[in-house]
Structure formats: C-alpha cells, structure tokens
Amino acid sequence: MSPSPSQPPDPLALRALAHPLRWKLIDLLGSELSATATRCAEVLGESVASCGYHLGILAKYGYIELVPDQPGREKPWQLARREQDLSSEGLDESGALAAQAATDVFLDHELARIKDRLRRQDLEPAEWRDACHLLGASTWITADELREIKDQLLEIARRYTDRADDPGRRPTGAREARIFTVTSVTPRPIRPR
C-alpha cells in the first residue's frame, strides 16, 4: 500500500504494521503469492486464530486482499501490493510516531531474518554461499553522492521484481533471495556550548 505522492500514508495503517507477526504474514504472502490462515499458521508456527486475526487487520488497512473467485470455505489472501510506504513525510507528530513504530518493527523483523539466514548459510551449496554477501561500509560523501548510491541500489534491487508475481518468469534453479539495502547518514554531532 503506497499513497499517491501528494498523499501521506495513513497513520492508522502504519500502526497496523507495528506488529512482528504481520511482517511475517506479509513475507509469507509475498513468497507463496497466496495463503490461507491455516497455511500461514502451519508455516509460521502460530495458531490459525492468531493468523486469521492479523490477516484481517492487514486486510482492513489495505495491505492484503482476498484472492478473488476462490472456491471453498477458507479463502486465500494475497498482497495488495509488494511495496509498503513507511515514510513519515507529510505526517503530523502522531503519524510520524506511527511511521517510526512500523519502521522499528520492520527493522527488527529484517535483522532477525538476516541473522537466521546467516546462521544457516554454511548449509547451502557453495554456489549460493558465494552469491551471498554482508557488507557494512562508512565513508565521507555528499548528500548528492549518497542519493546516487541509493538510486543505484534501488535500480539493482528492482531489476528482477517482475519474477516475484510471475513464477513463469523465474529461471530454472532460481530461489527466493532477499536484497535488503540501507543508506543512512550519521547524526550531526552535538556541539559543546
């Protein structure tokens, strides 16, 4: 769910993302393209009731939707869109706090996923171990240079996004991989008085 450029994100919708199970559900729906509450519970080790409740909250705020025209009693869910806007731009203080809460939970979720994958990396075949990478680098650059790096990373990350929703576009041997990038600036130092 991403608002139009002139419309900031809904603070209540942002608050809905300030729960770790909801990020796991979003990831699962993104990976499997659709899933029922029962499937979510099976994969995530949660109760069906808990998954159903949190899927309902995500649906209420437009992050997911029911897959149309599905037979059966239990209906599968799918993502309404892959990208979520966690920006606080254009929001009042309460909205900015909601964006911060959603971002904090998202980052905790990402860090846990990265740690889990790194712990298991030695179990992967050499070709996959060699393809994975962890990097942290600090340097001195201008805001324009940092924006250029950000734009290049976004272009690379989005290069293969068409495969996420269309399994037919995935090459033989392809596996789901996570590309997580961050660019940030060190806060200005506090000047002595």
N, C-alpha and C positions, 0 to 999 in steps of 0.2 A: 504494500500500500504506500503509494507516494503521492502527495498532494501536488497540485499544479504549482509551477514556480512562484505564482503570486499568492498561494495559499499555504500557510504554515501547517505542519502536522497537528492533528487533534491531540491535545494533552491527555484526554481520557484514553485514546487509542495507544498513546505512548506508555501510559501506566499499565496497560494490558500486557505490554512486553517486559515488564519488570518482574518476571517470574521465570525461574530456570526451566521448569518443565515445558513452558510454552515455546522456548527456543528449541528444545529437543524435538517437540512436535513439528515445528516449522522445518527443522532439518530433515526429519523423517519423511515428511510430505514432499519436500524438495527432492529427496533421494529416490523415494519409491513412486513419485508422481501422484499417487493417491493411496489412502489407507483408511480403514475403519477404526473406530475407537478400540475394538478388540485387537486389531493388528498392532496399533500403537502400544497398547498395554503389553502385548506379547514381546515386542522388540525392546521396549523401554523398561520393562520390569515394574510397571506401575499397575494399579487397578484399572479396570475398564471404566468404572465410575469416575475416577480421577481424570483419566484421559478424556472421557466424554465431556466432563465439566469444562476442562481447559480448552478443548476444541471448540466448545460453544462460545467461550469468551473470545477466542481468536476470530470466530465467525462473526460475532456481534460487532467487532471493530473492523471488519473487512479484510483481515489478513488471510483468511481461508474461506472456502465456499464448498458446498456440496457438489459432487460430481453430478451433472445433470443426467436424467433418464436412466438411473441405475435400478435394476430390479432388486427385490429382497427387502428384508426388514431393516437390516443395519446398512446405513448408507456410507459410502466412502467420501472422504474430504480431499480437497486439493488446494494448493496455494492459489490465492487470487493474483499474486504477483511475486516474483522472486526477490526483488529488492525492497528493503524496508528503510524508510526515512527516519533516522533518529536525530535529526538536526533540531537545534533549539532556535534557529534563526526565525525571527518574527514572532516569537512567543513571549508572553509575559513571564514574570518570575516563577509562578506556579507551573506554567508549561515548560519552562527551562529546567525546573527540578524534575519534572516527569521525564523529559528527554535524558537528563543525567542518570536517573534511576534505570531507565531502559538500557542506556549505554553501559552502565556498570554491570548489569546482569548479563548483557550480551558479551562483554569482555571476559567476565568470569567463565561463561559457557565456552567461549573460544579458547581460553587458556587451558581449561580442563580437557578440551578435545585435543589440543596440541600436545599436552603432556601425555595423554593416553596413547596417541599415535606414536610419539617419540619412544615411549616405553616398549611398544610393540614393533618398532622399526627393524630390529635385528631379526625378527621372524619373517621378514619379507625377502623375496628373491633379490639377488644383487642388483638387477636392473632397476627395481623400484627403490632400493636403498640409495643407489647412486643418483636417482632422479629427485629425491627429496633433499630439502635444504633448510637450514635455520641460520639466520643472519641478523645481527644487530650492529649497526654502524652509526657513529656520531661524527659529524663534521661541521664545518662552518660554511654556510651558504646563505644566499639572499632569499627573500620570500618568493621572488620570481623563479629562482632555481628550484626551490622546494616544490612549487606548483608544477613545474615542468616534470620533476620526478613523479609526483602524484599522478599527473596526466598519463605519463608513460606506463606506470604500473596499472592504472585503470584500463588502458588500451590492451595491455597484455592479458589481464585477468578476464576481460570481456571477449577476447578473441574466440573462445570456444564455447560461449554460453548457449549457442543455438543447440548444442548437444544435450543440454540439461532437460529440455522438454520433448525432445525428439530422439528416442532411442535408435531410430534408423540412421541417424547421422553419426552415431558412435562407431569408430573404427574397431575392428577385431582386436581384442586384447585390452580395450580401454577399461579403466576402473575409475570410480568416482575419486576425485582428489580435491583437496581444499587449498585454495590460494587465498591467503589472508595477508593483507598489507596494511601498514600504518605509516603515516608520516606525521611527525609532531615536532613542535618547537619547544625548547627548554624555556620555562617561565623566566621572565625578566628577574634578575637578582634584586633583592631588597637593598636599597641604598641606605647606608648609615646616615643618621640625622646629624 
